[in-house]
Amino acid sequence: MIVDAAGNLHAAAGTVEGGRFAGKVATAPTGSLSYEPDDDAESEVAVRSVYTIPPGNLQPFLHKVELANRKLARAGIAERFELSTERRIIHSPDGSMMREVVDVTVNTPSISFAGWRYRSVTTRAANGQLLTFGGGQAASELACDYCGHTRARSKIINLQNEETGEWAHIGTNCLKLFLGVRPEGLWSLTEDFAASELADDDRDWSPGSMDSRVYDATALLAFTIAVADANGGFVSAARATREKPATADAVTRLLENHAELPPGSAERAAEVLAWIDQLDDSSDYQQTLRSLFTPDPDGNRVIGRKHIRLAASAVGSQAASAARELRAREARNVAEAAVKSYLAPAGTALKGLGVRARVVSVRQGVDYGYGAPDHVTLLDQNGHTLYWKASAGALPEGLVEGAQVELTSGTVKENRVSDFNGVWETVLTRLKATVLTDVASAAD
């Protein structure tokens, strides 16, 4: 009897007692592992592992895979780890919260040597159960078909002969004796990329896990509209104050506290979504906004926590777009009705002239610390276009779009051709007007 390098007893004739492959020591020369795909794709047993990780851990995960592929290259193995990713939304146990996770499917390289292909690895779990990573015929016990011993080994390598289809379950210490070479790269069959430190814990819904939280897009826009209405408009982070916090920050708190949507806000949010869906790619912002609100494969519109500020800006952008369209429509209406003449020469006083006009538009300007002025466009009974920049608070009650007014005093400041729509317009100053018919009365 002799003792081999693995510590097993051999009979004098060179056979190993009890092993199914006793006496079948390989005579193949020492070499490196190789990968040669089978012609029959169905004979391949793919070794796949699926890891569920937070989106923020995807790059560290990819880095670990890259390092593993470099290790395969150094071992002379041609094949590489390949992976695919799929993002999905998971819900908290009570259904009140959502967050995004990434399922990463990793295909482990299939390697072979001397006619034997490595299919899988069988190991024992802490509860005593056997686990096989891969596919094909798994070992029923941690018994080696070469030495015939069943002992407290950590794993059995499951191989299949590529010509005969025969299976062999070999202990790691006997691989060199069985194959004639100590193969490198078998670690790849059970590589788990230390996934535990990157994995998503679906039980964790604490504040520390908020980076991967996602929120319903309609609710986000609805809260944005409600907050903007309450604060007199959208407040950006740059213009935020203690009295008027940034709109996006207030929206985030409402979402995380599961507040109820204000009445009517969901309908208005739907209008914003419809506007986003029709955006073109004329600007980087529009392209990004449309991509951000694109439904996921399940048809859900969800926004990640880190993109709340960008998503909330859509409300202000849609309102600005609507205002631009309104001004353009008003400009076309004025241009169609206007005449190429002026009301009166510059310096003319309006008192006593009996000028009557219809209010075409009232637009609030920018507040530079003295109150926001109002830009008023009117059309008189003779088709003259009149323009008045009214100081903050100077508009009489009822002077709104569509109202009929009489200009009781004021002065013609200048006459000009508008750079905006090419209309001949008379610029008025120190104007006083009496509202003759408000919009409601006119409708009646």
LOMILUM-712109 format. One line per field, with one value per residue (C-alpha): residue in three letters; residue number from 1; y, z, x. Coordinates in pm, 1 decimal. Layout:
// residues N
residu Ala;...
num NUM;...
py Y;...
pz Z;...
px X;...
//
This chain:
// residues 444
residu Met;Ile;Val;Asp;Ala;Ala;Gly;Asn;Leu;His;Ala;Ala;Ala;Gly;Thr;Val;Glu;Gly;Gly;Arg;Phe;Ala;Gly;Lys;Val;Ala;Thr;Ala;Pro;Thr;Gly;Ser;Leu;Ser;Tyr;Glu;Pro;Asp;Asp;Asp;Ala;Glu;Ser;Glu;Val;Ala;Val;Arg;Ser;Val;Tyr;Thr;Ile;Pro;Pro;Gly;Asn;Leu;Gln;Pro;Phe;Leu;His;Lys;Val;Glu;Leu;Ala;Asn;Arg;Lys;Leu;Ala;Arg;Ala;Gly;Ile;Ala;Glu;Arg;Phe;Glu;Leu;Ser;Thr;Glu;Arg;Arg;Ile;Ile;His;Ser;Pro;Asp;Gly;Ser;Met;Met;Arg;Glu;Val;Val;Asp;Val;Thr;Val;Asn;Thr;Pro;Ser;Ile;Ser;Phe;Ala;Gly;Trp;Arg;Tyr;Arg;Ser;Val;Thr;Thr;Arg;Ala;Ala;Asn;Gly;Gln;Leu;Leu;Thr;Phe;Gly;Gly;Gly;Gln;Ala;Ala;Ser;Glu;Leu;Ala;Cys;Asp;Tyr;Cys;Gly;His;Thr;Arg;Ala;Arg;Ser;Lys;Ile;Ile;Asn;Leu;Gln;Asn;Glu;Glu;Thr;Gly;Glu;Trp;Ala;His;Ile;Gly;Thr;Asn;Cys;Leu;Lys;Leu;Phe;Leu;Gly;Val;Arg;Pro;Glu;Gly;Leu;Trp;Ser;Leu;Thr;Glu;Asp;Phe;Ala;Ala;Ser;Glu;Leu;Ala;Asp;Asp;Asp;Arg;Asp;Trp;Ser;Pro;Gly;Ser;Met;Asp;Ser;Arg;Val;Tyr;Asp;Ala;Thr;Ala;Leu;Leu;Ala;Phe;Thr;Ile;Ala;Val;Ala;Asp;Ala;Asn;Gly;Gly;Phe;Val;Ser;Ala;Ala;Arg;Ala;Thr;Arg;Glu;Lys;Pro;Ala;Thr;Ala;Asp;Ala;Val;Thr;Arg;Leu;Leu;Glu;Asn;His;Ala;Glu;Leu;Pro;Pro;Gly;Ser;Ala;Glu;Arg;Ala;Ala;Glu;Val;Leu;Ala;Trp;Ile;Asp;Gln;Leu;Asp;Asp;Ser;Ser;Asp;Tyr;Gln;Gln;Thr;Leu;Arg;Ser;Leu;Phe;Thr;Pro;Asp;Pro;Asp;Gly;Asn;Arg;Val;Ile;Gly;Arg;Lys;His;Ile;Arg;Leu;Ala;Ala;Ser;Ala;Val;Gly;Ser;Gln;Ala;Ala;Ser;Ala;Ala;Arg;Glu;Leu;Arg;Ala;Arg;Glu;Ala;Arg;Asn;Val;Ala;Glu;Ala;Ala;Val;Lys;Ser;Tyr;Leu;Ala;Pro;Ala;Gly;Thr;Ala;Leu;Lys;Gly;Leu;Gly;Val;Arg;Ala;Arg;Val;Val;Ser;Val;Arg;Gln;Gly;Val;Asp;Tyr;Gly;Tyr;Gly;Ala;Pro;Asp;His;Val;Thr;Leu;Leu;Asp;Gln;Asn;Gly;His;Thr;Leu;Tyr;Trp;Lys;Ala;Ser;Ala;Gly;Ala;Leu;Pro;Glu;Gly;Leu;Val;Glu;Gly;Ala;Gln;Val;Glu;Leu;Thr;Ser;Gly;Thr;Val;Lys;Glu;Asn;Arg;Val;Ser;Asp;Phe;Asn;Gly;Val;Trp;Glu;Thr;Val;Leu;Thr;Arg;Leu;Lys;Ala;Thr;Val;Leu;Thr;Asp;Val;Ala;Ser;Ala;Ala;Asp
num 1;2;3;4;5;6;7;8;9;10;11;12;13;14;15;16;17;18;19;20;21;22;23;24;25;26;27;28;29;30;31;32;33;34;35;36;37;38;39;40;41;42;43;44;45;46;47;48;49;50;51;52;53;54;55;56;57;58;59;60;61;62;63;64;65;66;67;68;69;70;71;72;73;74;75;76;77;78;79;80;81;82;83;84;85;86;87;88;89;90;91;92;93;94;95;96;97;98;99;100;101;102;103;104;105;106;107;108;109;110;111;112;113;114;115;116;117;118;119;120;121;122;123;124;125;126;127;128;129;130;131;132;133;134;135;136;137;138;139;140;141;142;143;144;145;146;147;148;149;150;151;152;153;154;155;156;157;158;159;160;161;162;163;164;165;166;167;168;169;170;171;172;173;174;175;176;177;178;179;180;181;182;183;184;185;186;187;188;189;190;191;192;193;194;195;196;197;198;199;200;201;202;203;204;205;206;207;208;209;210;211;212;213;214;215;216;217;218;219;220;221;222;223;224;225;226;227;228;229;230;231;232;233;234;235;236;237;238;239;240;241;242;243;244;245;246;247;248;249;250;251;252;253;254;255;256;257;258;259;260;261;262;263;264;265;266;267;268;269;270;271;272;273;274;275;276;277;278;279;280;281;282;283;284;285;286;287;288;289;290;291;292;293;294;295;296;297;298;299;300;301;302;303;304;305;306;307;308;309;310;311;312;313;314;315;316;317;318;319;320;321;322;323;324;325;326;327;328;329;330;331;332;333;334;335;336;337;338;339;340;341;342;343;344;345;346;347;348;349;350;351;352;353;354;355;356;357;358;359;360;361;362;363;364;365;366;367;368;369;370;371;372;373;374;375;376;377;378;379;380;381;382;383;384;385;386;387;388;389;390;391;392;393;394;395;396;397;398;399;400;401;402;403;404;405;406;407;408;409;410;411;412;413;414;415;416;417;418;419;420;421;422;423;424;425;426;427;428;429;430;431;432;433;434;435;436;437;438;439;440;441;442;443;444
py 0.0;352.9;698.0;946.2;1325.0;1362.3;1138.0;844.2;481.7;313.6;-57.9;-173.8;-208.4;166.3;147.2;337.7;123.4;166.6;436.7;392.7;533.5;334.4;282.0;542.3;800.6;1040.1;1045.3;1375.5;1621.5;1917.5;2208.9;2490.3;2474.0;2545.8;2639.5;2489.3;2532.6;2219.1;2192.2;2082.4;2385.1;2173.1;1978.4;2290.7;2321.5;2692.7;2785.9;3094.6;3293.4;3577.5;3856.2;4125.0;4449.2;4817.8;5031.6;5215.6;4888.4;4802.6;4966.3;4793.0;4466.2;4519.4;4596.2;4262.6;4081.3;4263.3;4155.2;3795.3;3806.0;3931.3;3634.8;3397.7;3555.6;3501.4;3134.1;3091.4;3044.6;3198.3;3231.2;3512.7;3584.6;3735.7;3914.5;4080.2;4323.2;4387.9;4665.9;4615.0;4772.5;4604.6;4706.6;4725.2;4462.5;4707.0;4830.9;5192.8;5231.0;5129.7;5109.1;5001.2;4696.8;4542.3;4169.2;4072.7;3733.5;3604.2;3317.4;3130.7;3019.0;2656.6;2504.7;2172.2;1972.4;1645.8;1559.5;1636.7;1938.5;2096.6;2114.6;2206.1;2196.4;2022.2;2146.1;2101.6;2380.2;2454.7;2262.2;1949.2;1974.4;1932.6;2233.1;2210.7;2524.7;2460.1;2182.7;1829.1;1524.2;1635.5;1426.3;1243.3;1254.1;1418.9;1094.4;1101.3;863.5;855.7;763.5;627.9;809.7;996.5;1241.5;1597.7;1761.5;2103.0;2026.0;1774.6;1876.0;1727.0;1656.1;1503.2;1326.4;1511.5;1195.4;931.1;1151.1;971.1;1163.3;1177.8;1330.0;1410.5;1563.5;1870.4;1696.4;1414.7;1630.9;1637.5;1260.0;1203.6;1454.6;1465.0;1839.9;2064.5;2283.1;2651.5;2847.7;2606.2;2881.5;3034.2;2764.6;2891.6;3257.0;3469.2;3805.7;3861.5;3940.7;3955.1;4290.9;4431.5;4253.1;4426.3;4342.6;4345.5;4363.3;4698.4;4993.5;5221.0;5580.6;5451.5;5259.6;5563.8;5613.3;5337.0;5441.2;5522.2;5711.0;5720.5;5987.2;6107.1;6155.6;6340.1;6583.4;6626.3;6724.9;6956.0;7135.6;7166.6;7301.7;7547.3;7674.2;7725.1;7916.4;8130.5;7940.2;7692.7;7767.6;7639.6;7536.4;7849.1;8078.9;7887.1;8066.4;7960.5;8095.5;7941.4;7613.8;7457.4;7298.2;6967.2;6940.9;6994.9;6737.0;6481.6;6518.6;6474.3;6160.4;6005.8;6084.8;5926.1;6240.2;6239.6;6401.1;6736.7;6730.4;6781.2;6759.9;6415.0;6543.7;6835.5;6597.0;6392.1;6705.2;6749.8;6384.2;6426.8;6731.1;6533.7;6248.8;6480.8;6644.7;6612.4;6593.7;6957.2;7008.3;6791.1;6886.4;6773.8;6447.9;6379.1;6467.5;6236.1;5952.4;6008.9;5969.4;5677.4;5385.4;5081.3;4737.0;4683.2;5011.4;5196.6;5552.1;5577.4;5834.6;5761.5;5966.3;6127.8;6252.4;6417.5;6766.7;6709.2;6550.0;6832.3;7088.5;6948.3;7131.1;7470.7;7384.2;7278.9;7600.2;7810.6;7623.2;7682.4;8052.0;8076.1;7908.3;8146.5;8450.9;8318.2;8261.5;8609.4;8752.7;8582.7;8709.8;9061.9;9046.4;8936.9;9215.5;9491.9;9771.7;9917.4;10253.3;10404.2;10540.2;10887.3;11059.6;11034.1;11281.6;11273.9;11282.8;11028.5;11219.5;11314.6;11097.7;10832.9;10541.9;10205.1;9875.4;9503.1;9349.0;9087.9;8966.8;9039.9;8891.5;8932.4;9029.5;8963.6;9108.6;9285.8;9401.0;9662.7;9434.5;9245.4;9471.0;9365.7;9367.8;9451.9;9431.2;9590.0;9631.0;9945.5;9977.1;10081.0;9788.2;9974.9;9764.5;9928.1;9823.4;9923.0;9823.6;9873.7;9909.9;9648.7;9695.3;9953.6;9738.6;9826.3;9544.1;9348.3;9437.8;9086.0;8918.0;8966.1;9268.3;9586.3;9909.8;10284.6;10468.7;10774.3;10924.3;10856.4;10953.6;10799.9;10728.3;10607.8;10425.2;10119.5;9793.8;9500.5;9280.0;8992.9;8974.1;9262.7;9443.8;9824.4;9913.8;10229.5;10232.3;10399.5;10533.8;10654.5;10492.8;10492.6;10274.1;10206.2;9854.2;9871.6;9503.1;9223.7;8879.7;8719.4;8992.2;8972.1;8597.6;8654.5
pz 0.0;-74.5;21.4;-263.4;-253.8;-142.4;158.2;15.0;26.9;-304.4;-372.4;-481.5;-839.2;-850.7;-818.6;-563.3;-344.5;-385.9;-655.0;-968.4;-1171.1;-988.6;-1211.6;-1463.4;-1382.9;-1675.4;-1878.0;-2049.6;-2042.7;-1806.2;-1975.5;-1928.8;-1931.3;-2255.8;-2367.1;-2679.5;-2728.2;-2806.4;-3150.3;-2980.1;-2784.0;-2581.7;-2433.4;-2267.5;-1903.2;-1825.8;-1476.9;-1391.6;-1073.2;-1010.6;-769.2;-655.3;-569.7;-519.6;-829.9;-646.0;-606.8;-976.8;-1057.8;-769.0;-881.9;-1241.5;-1112.3;-927.7;-1245.1;-1439.7;-1186.0;-1211.5;-1591.7;-1562.1;-1335.8;-1598.1;-1860.3;-1643.8;-1602.6;-1980.2;-1997.9;-2308.7;-2188.2;-1959.9;-1710.8;-1895.2;-1735.2;-1804.5;-1590.1;-1536.7;-1321.7;-1128.7;-851.9;-516.7;-258.7;118.3;309.2;368.0;7.8;109.0;-31.7;-343.0;-435.2;-733.2;-745.4;-1019.6;-1092.0;-1232.4;-1404.2;-1434.6;-1664.6;-1532.1;-1786.1;-1896.5;-1897.5;-2002.3;-2002.0;-2159.6;-2283.1;-1951.3;-1916.5;-1578.2;-1526.6;-1164.8;-806.2;-516.1;-162.8;174.7;342.3;713.4;756.6;607.0;271.7;-51.3;-283.0;-649.3;-836.0;-1203.1;-1368.6;-1490.0;-1273.4;-918.9;-667.8;-426.5;-155.5;-116.0;-231.6;-484.0;-781.2;-804.1;-451.0;-337.6;-6.3;159.6;407.4;535.7;213.5;115.1;-239.4;-521.8;-884.3;-1130.1;-1473.8;-1790.4;-2065.7;-2390.1;-2602.8;-2395.2;-2178.7;-1868.6;-1540.6;-1281.0;-934.2;-821.6;-500.2;-548.8;-406.0;-660.3;-970.0;-1049.1;-1007.6;-1224.1;-1499.4;-1482.5;-1419.5;-1135.0;-1314.7;-1249.3;-1270.0;-1097.4;-850.7;-1131.5;-1088.0;-744.1;-767.4;-582.8;-614.3;-238.8;-326.9;36.2;83.9;-226.3;-210.9;-153.3;172.1;91.8;464.2;499.4;456.9;701.2;613.7;530.2;234.7;77.4;-200.3;-402.1;-320.6;-610.3;-615.4;-836.4;-1103.8;-1092.8;-714.7;-745.5;-1002.7;-809.6;-493.5;-695.7;-835.6;-489.2;-331.9;-618.2;-585.5;-211.2;-253.3;-545.3;-799.9;-833.9;-604.0;-727.0;-490.8;-584.6;-487.0;-178.9;156.2;505.9;448.5;101.8;83.1;-248.9;-405.1;-464.8;-97.4;16.5;-236.6;-107.6;246.5;129.7;-65.0;222.9;469.4;237.1;236.2;60.4;-281.5;-286.8;-476.0;-848.9;-841.8;-1004.5;-1305.3;-1343.4;-1307.7;-1594.1;-1811.3;-1731.0;-1818.7;-2149.6;-2221.5;-2137.8;-2369.8;-2668.8;-2612.9;-2893.2;-2867.2;-2955.2;-2631.9;-2393.3;-2114.3;-2305.4;-2406.3;-2046.6;-1911.0;-2152.0;-2071.2;-1697.8;-1725.4;-1970.9;-1826.6;-1713.3;-1876.9;-1646.8;-1756.8;-1430.7;-1421.7;-1123.4;-1027.7;-819.8;-507.7;-651.5;-954.7;-766.4;-826.3;-1201.1;-1221.8;-1023.5;-1266.2;-1530.4;-1364.9;-1407.0;-1758.7;-1864.5;-1721.4;-1901.0;-2224.0;-2190.5;-2126.9;-2436.4;-2647.3;-2510.8;-2588.9;-2937.0;-2996.6;-2867.8;-3089.7;-3393.6;-3300.3;-3256.7;-3579.0;-3767.5;-3621.4;-3599.9;-3850.4;-3968.5;-3806.0;-3459.4;-3217.7;-3196.0;-3217.6;-2923.4;-2645.4;-2712.2;-2398.0;-2394.2;-2169.6;-2355.2;-2661.2;-2556.2;-2652.4;-2584.4;-2611.3;-2538.9;-2312.1;-2519.9;-2258.9;-1910.4;-1829.6;-1503.9;-1538.1;-1323.8;-974.0;-930.0;-579.6;-659.3;-724.4;-1046.8;-1323.7;-1551.8;-1929.2;-2081.8;-2452.1;-2576.7;-2910.0;-2959.8;-3158.8;-3469.5;-3463.8;-3307.5;-3083.7;-2748.6;-2497.3;-2129.5;-1873.6;-1549.6;-1215.7;-949.7;-810.8;-1073.2;-1254.6;-1170.3;-1045.1;-1328.7;-1584.5;-1707.2;-2043.5;-2242.0;-2047.1;-2225.3;-2090.3;-2152.5;-2135.4;-1924.9;-1903.4;-1990.6;-2253.8;-2572.8;-2486.4;-2829.8;-3143.6;-3258.1;-3449.0;-3208.0;-3225.3;-3099.5;-3369.6;-3608.8;-3506.6;-3509.4;-3144.2;-2944.2;-2608.3;-2329.7;-1993.6;-1672.6;-1802.8;-1614.0;-1737.0;-1638.9;-1680.8;-1878.7;-1917.2;-1729.8;-1878.3;-1711.4;-1834.4;-2182.0;-2187.1;-2089.9
px 0.0;118.4;-8.7;-70.1;-31.6;-394.7;-343.5;-539.1;-423.6;-333.0;-300.5;41.0;-77.6;-142.8;-519.8;-725.5;-944.9;-1320.7;-1319.5;-1528.1;-1240.2;-971.3;-672.6;-788.4;-524.1;-498.6;-178.7;-256.6;33.6;11.7;-161.4;-408.0;-784.1;-962.2;-1311.7;-1459.2;-1835.2;-2034.3;-2190.9;-2511.4;-2629.6;-2870.4;-2582.0;-2449.7;-2548.2;-2553.2;-2440.1;-2643.3;-2666.3;-2910.3;-2822.7;-3066.2;-2889.2;-2976.9;-2910.6;-2632.5;-2438.7;-2442.1;-2108.4;-1921.8;-2078.8;-1964.7;-1615.5;-1603.8;-1709.6;-1438.7;-1175.7;-1299.8;-1270.2;-912.9;-839.6;-983.9;-761.0;-451.9;-554.1;-565.0;-943.2;-1095.6;-1453.9;-1565.8;-1840.1;-2134.3;-2425.3;-2756.1;-2952.7;-3322.3;-3461.1;-3783.5;-3988.7;-4047.7;-4307.1;-4287.5;-4489.9;-4775.9;-4764.5;-4709.7;-4357.0;-4169.4;-3806.7;-3603.7;-3375.8;-3164.1;-3165.1;-2825.1;-2803.3;-2447.0;-2348.5;-2046.2;-1782.3;-1799.0;-1448.3;-1304.4;-982.0;-870.3;-1220.5;-1393.2;-1619.1;-1679.6;-2055.2;-2117.9;-2000.2;-2175.7;-2118.1;-2286.9;-2487.9;-2482.6;-2808.3;-2651.0;-2828.0;-2628.2;-2626.6;-2528.5;-2425.2;-2486.5;-2678.2;-2661.3;-2602.7;-2522.1;-2329.6;-2559.3;-2293.8;-1956.2;-1794.1;-1512.1;-1538.3;-1158.6;-1055.8;-1389.8;-1373.9;-1660.9;-1520.5;-1559.6;-1454.5;-1586.1;-1697.7;-1720.6;-1655.9;-1908.0;-1758.6;-1899.7;-1709.1;-1772.9;-1750.1;-1931.8;-2155.3;-2029.1;-2032.7;-1755.9;-1778.2;-1425.0;-1292.9;-1075.5;-767.9;-803.2;-844.6;-474.5;-449.3;-757.0;-674.9;-298.5;-307.0;-414.2;-669.6;-696.0;-1016.4;-1253.7;-1328.8;-1537.5;-1803.1;-1895.3;-1791.0;-2046.2;-1865.3;-1911.5;-2272.7;-2381.1;-2214.3;-2384.2;-2719.6;-3051.4;-3226.3;-3597.8;-3672.4;-3499.4;-3734.1;-3552.8;-3451.5;-3104.4;-3245.2;-3410.6;-3156.5;-3323.4;-3681.2;-3909.6;-4237.7;-4543.3;-4497.3;-4858.8;-4844.3;-4513.2;-4652.2;-4977.1;-4791.8;-4567.9;-4872.0;-5027.3;-4707.1;-4652.9;-5011.1;-4965.1;-4637.8;-4744.9;-4541.3;-4258.4;-3962.7;-3627.8;-3349.0;-3154.3;-3444.1;-3554.8;-3581.5;-3678.0;-4027.7;-4056.1;-3858.8;-3768.9;-4075.1;-3893.8;-3794.0;-4152.2;-4272.7;-4019.3;-4151.9;-4510.6;-4422.0;-4230.0;-4508.3;-4768.4;-4983.3;-5319.5;-5340.6;-5523.8;-5857.1;-5816.7;-5436.8;-5423.1;-5618.4;-5380.0;-5086.7;-5228.0;-5218.6;-4849.3;-4782.3;-4963.7;-4746.1;-4430.1;-4532.5;-4555.9;-4215.5;-3964.7;-3587.7;-3528.8;-3332.5;-3133.7;-3372.7;-3680.9;-3515.4;-3409.5;-3752.4;-3930.5;-3689.5;-3738.0;-4116.5;-4114.6;-4317.2;-4120.1;-4175.1;-4474.9;-4633.6;-4563.6;-4435.6;-4201.4;-3939.1;-3629.7;-3566.3;-3253.7;-3451.7;-3740.5;-3601.4;-3572.1;-3917.8;-4079.3;-3937.0;-4172.7;-4463.4;-4299.2;-4184.7;-4532.5;-4682.1;-4420.4;-4487.3;-4860.2;-4799.4;-4578.5;-4845.3;-5108.1;-4895.1;-4824.7;-5196.4;-5276.3;-5006.5;-5159.7;-5503.7;-5372.5;-5178.3;-5488.4;-5702.9;-5443.6;-5398.7;-5072.4;-5130.9;-5103.1;-5360.3;-5201.7;-4862.7;-4619.6;-4705.8;-5080.1;-5297.8;-5579.0;-5816.5;-6131.2;-6057.5;-6310.4;-6085.8;-6240.8;-6052.2;-6064.5;-5801.1;-5616.8;-5365.9;-5235.6;-4894.9;-4706.3;-4343.3;-4036.5;-4010.2;-3673.6;-3751.9;-4013.8;-4307.6;-4384.2;-4523.9;-4809.2;-4771.7;-5110.9;-5198.9;-5523.7;-5700.3;-5908.6;-6230.9;-6038.6;-5790.7;-5498.4;-5274.3;-5200.7;-4934.9;-4915.7;-4654.2;-4847.3;-4670.0;-4738.2;-5088.0;-5189.5;-5446.0;-5808.0;-6027.5;-6181.9;-5915.1;-5851.0;-5825.1;-6144.9;-6270.5;-6390.4;-6237.4;-6238.6;-5906.2;-5988.1;-5637.9;-5276.1;-5022.3;-4886.6;-4523.9;-4409.9;-4514.6;-4317.8;-4321.5;-4311.5;-4003.2;-4221.8;-4487.9;-4424.5;-4743.1;-4761.7;-4827.7;-4884.4;-4706.2;-4903.1;-4785.2;-4955.6;-5272.2;-5599.8;-5882.9;-6241.8;-6373.4;-6698.1;-6785.3;-6614.8;-6556.8;-6861.8;-7097.4;-6956.4;-7022.1;-7383.8
//
